[in-house]
Amino acid sequence: MELSWIGVALLFGLIAKKLGQAPLLGFLLAGFALAALGVNPGSTLDELANVGVLLLLFAIGLKLDIPSLVRPHIFVASLLHTAAMVLIGGALIYVPVLLEIGPFAGLSLTAIAILGLFTAFSSTLFVIKVLEERENMTALYGRVIIGFLVMQDLVAVGLLAVSKGVIPSPWALGLLALLPMRHVLGRLLEWCGHRELLVLAGLTLTLGGAALFDVVGLKADLGALVAGALVAKAPKAKELSNVLLGLKDLLLVGFFLTIGLNGLPGLDGVAVAFGLLLILPIKALLFLLLLMAFGLRGRSAMLASLGLTPYSEFGLIIAAMAVSKGYMDASWMVTLAVAMGISFVPLSMLNDRAFDLYRRLRQRLNRLQRETLIRPERTVAIPEATALVFGMGRVGANAYDTVRTQVGDTVVAFDVDEDVVAEQQKAGRRVYEESGTDADFWERLSVDRAQVTLVILAMHSHQEHLVAIEQLRLEGFTGFVAATAYFDDDAEALRAQGADLVFNINRDAGPALASAAMARAGL
């Protein structure tokens, strides 16, 4: 039986990938197909899916920037959006309630408010998958997304606590004792070294944090997130995130399958699910306008809004509470699960084309921006620059140092990760928090374009490299462009896009090492 759902998930995932869509769409469709065939994987799949969700939240915690949550463009904007969507979504849902249409007939005001809240929440799993595929979790818009998700989680925790009619156990205050444990936990991770022990430690922290919070009457999901946040500043945090990635992705396949395995509702339910999709443009537009009103540029606001628009799995948890309290019929759970699943489809397509979509809408969005932007969104003036490096991981930083030995301090670097930028600046390198894929960045960049003769692209994402090369050519850059790749087909695509040199890290590192060794040995 396990082989049946694993094989079907693989098949549908491959089909989705071949059609240019995210594999998670294939997993959703695989779940619906298995439900139609009457396949029931049992409780094992649910348990695996739950662990996958907890690992995902632990991974978010590893990258969580607590001080950023109190910034107005996150704290205030997220609460305003949630409140506005409850009112707007609730008002739109109230219309068919008044008309007594199908499943809406007889819904109470409490049920309408809960459905409004469902429309307000954003899918953690969907958007984190998008950010991970782009490796943009720590980009400005990625941090905004994570901040919004955390704020929504806190709202959900409060509602669930109220719905139980009890407050969390007094022992919940004892969780504050975990704060001094951060350094001990960080040291534990260092003792684990690498690979399997580190994976086991990460899994233990995830499940342990979830269990602790559950015992004292708080959400287990929040416990996993807090566990990640406790070790976010540990030296091993980044390595831990990397080693857990494959396990987390594998287990999350189970989550997307379980959505489809809920089955399809009746015709009325399907109609309602598709009807709820009509609220998505309003939700996206509200995200966009609020974020720009709080000082984000059109690009950051648009990328964040596209990621935050799909309906949320946490909305289903709130709906389940409503069903258990008798506020709505159990059939609504299947309807809302289908609405969430199909909301992923158009938003997955839009997110895959987000950079191109922004370039088309850039002029219109720029007219809606505030004159005064938040600090990371302002102009960068580097008139003396002769070489630019994008991506300051190990490869980019070493490339920067090598170029600096030849051209001095006229080499300037950029990275989207705030922590990486701070670390590189501390090391004495000229690094700014910017993205080469951002069309507006090139407009905000004050530089003598004729003087810049070299651009090195060492970012994490192949797609980012393609977009950056296109931006360079659109700006009329005629200098030398070098880029990194990990696979031969990616290298060919970069050359076709206009890269003058592509260094395949998996293939070219060996010859480069041999050449350097032979030169030093006098061979």
Buried (B, 14 or more C-beta within 10 A) or exposed (E): EEEEBBEBBBBBBEBBEEEEBBBBBBBBBBBBBBBEEEBEBEEEBBEBBBBBBBBBBBBBBBBBBEEBBEBEBBBBBBBBBBEBBBEBBBEBBBEBBEEEBBBBEEBEEEBBBBBBBBBBBBBBBBBBBBBBBBBBBBBBBBBBBBBBBBBBBBBBBEBBBEBEEEEBEEEBEEBEEBEEEBEEBBEBBEEBEEEEEBBEBBBEBBBEBBEBBBEBBBBBBBBBBBBBBBBBEBEBBBBBBEBBEEBBBEBBBBBBBBBBBBBBBEEBBBBBBEBBBEBBEBBBEBBBBBBBBBBBBBBBBBBBBBBBBBBBBBBBBBBBBBBEBEBBBEBBBBBBBBBBBBBBBBBBEBBBEBBEBBBEEBEEBBEEBEEEBBEBBEEBEBEEBBBBBBBBBEBBBEBBEEBBEEEEEBBBBBBBBBBBBEBBBEEEBBBBBBBBBBBBBBEBBEBEBEEBEBBBBBBBBBBBBBBBBBBBEEEEBEBBBBBBBEEEEBBEBBBEBBBBEBBBBEEBEEEEEEEEEEEEEEE
